[in-house]
Amino acid sequence: MKKGNKIETVTETLGIAIDNTTVIRDKNDKVYVALTGDEVALTDIRIVR
């Protein structure tokens, strides 16, 4: 989820949850994200604007 200059990402697998907040210090309008996984399936991906 993007709020102003902050981007919050949340992931949960097998009961382990990770929350991450990234602060964008430059004045960029676009942010590009890459999701990768080694020997895993990335599923149920949701994008909130």
Secondary structure, 3 states (H helix, E strand, C coil): CEECCEEEEEEEECCEEEEEEEECCCCCCCCCCCCCCCCCCCCCCCCCC
